[in-house]
């Protein structure tokens, strides 16, 4: 979709905030478990991302409706979202080194010891003794597996579908990841999976050079050399709708989705019933996908922080750790067809007639090209700023753009705007979101927080008035 109404951009904001920042600096010199056979199925399908850790020890994981971020340099282990089973109540940890989330359970490794909390209906949080010094842990729908420093994998919890039957021949394990009712291990010789095979999730295809592993509810994927290979799953969309993914670097799998970071950015595909359109993120290095019961959410780690999107019914996208980011959002329902509203957004020369915030806009409306905007931040401050178009989806009525910066850790972000046609045909919902990140974000928020909120709301109101007037005109 094309570019959308006004908004405070990072380039202009960066200039002002950098000056303000400089002025500020100058002025302010348990027992072993026997495998149980419970006929009950798991309560819900699951999420589960790969065992993917950065060189600095950071990890990002997602459960059914919660997420966790491990960042030793900043906030240790932080969890957010659904806590009805206690899955976000992080216990006291001394030096957590690994984390995994699945279903309504979270597990971490603290000084070699596995600690789990949350739903214990299948004894999945009752960690067996004599595990040895653990190096990785993987949480599935209702079972957990751990890898120790002796190259041994042991699992506990629900065993209804053979989830605890670790192959005796398993050797050279590099990473483990668990799905709803199966587990996979990335080894020195390929990938081995065990557990339920109702959706062919154990039928690993020939692989050349697998490097990163991601396991969803009933499917699995790996980055294999320069390609992504997936298997299993009972949805055609998971198998048949994989986009082009040149040079993939990160991968995550959820209940019925897979997301990958490649040279083309962050892309997701899977269950068409679940809306999981990825944000246009600056330099993502990690992904996590969660969900179940027909909803999904996702999170990404940037060089400067974490951002989440998707279903937020249980606050599973409400990451509030450090470094800080700010999300500005406004929406309104417009009594006019989406095509007409879109025409208003595309009519750049006439922005000044209805838009109180972006009073002028110039662009070729081509992906990668600049947009030059004149933004009235307040009665006393008007800025001219230039950003670059990242997404133009004319069929989907969506547009995103952001600042091209060489210092994303200081100041970066992106803005997306889109239209949704109401199912009853009564009109159109307009939504705009702007994510601002970086270590200068507290300064940006301190200077412009109120102006940004008022500006976004003014755009939504102005667009509604303009489109509805045109819709009722003779």
Secondary structure by P-SEA (a helix, b strand, c coil): cccccccccaaaaaaaaaaaaaaaaaaaccccccccccccccccccccccccccccccccccccccbbbbbccccccccccccccccccccccccccbbbbcccbbbbbcccbbbbbccccccccccccccccccbbbbcccbbbbbccccbbbbbcccccccccccccccccccccccccccccccccbbbbbcccccccccccccccccbbbbccccccccccccccccccccccccccccccccccbbbbcccbbbbbccccccccccccccccccccccccbbbbbcccccccccccccccccccccccccccccccccbbbbbbbbbbbcccaaaaaaaaaccccccccccccccccccccccbbbbbbccccccbbbbbbbbbcccccccbbbbbbbbccccccccccccccccccccccbbbbbbbbbbbccaaaaaaaccaaaaaaaaaaaaaaaaaaaaaaaacc
